[in-house]
Amino acid sequence: MAKTLFVLNDQPYGTERSYNALRLAGSLSKVDGEEVRLFFMGDAVSCAKSGQKVPEGFYNLELMIGKVARTGAEIGLCGTCMDARGIADTEIVNGARPSTLAELTTWTQWAEKVLVF
C-alpha cells in the first residue's frame, strides 16, 4: 500500500494550489492500494469551511474535500491555524477534523511521499 501525505498551505481561492492539491488527492485516493491523508495549515484551513458559496461553474473546495473524505482519506486541520482565523470546529466540512502539529509529525513519519502545496 502506497502512503501519500498532502500538506496544503494556501488559501482556498486566489491561487490554484489548494485546488490542484485536492484534484490530485481525489484522483490518487481512488486508486487501489493508495492511502491518502491531507493536512491543512495556515490559510489552507479556510478550504474546509462549510457553507461555501461560489459563482456557478466555479470550483467549490468544500465539495472537493467531501469527495476525498468519502474515499476514506484522513483529513486534519491545524487547530492553531483554525483558532487564528476564527474558524470553530462546528464550521468545518464533514470528514475533516481539527488536528495538531504532533499529528502532522506522526503522519509525516507514516508517509512514503509528502507533497506540499
Beta strands, then each sheet from edge to edge (+ up, - down):
strand 1: 2-8
strand 2: 34-40
strand 3: 74-78
strand 4: 96-99
strand 5: 113-116
sheet 1: 4+ 3+ 2+ 1+ 5+
end
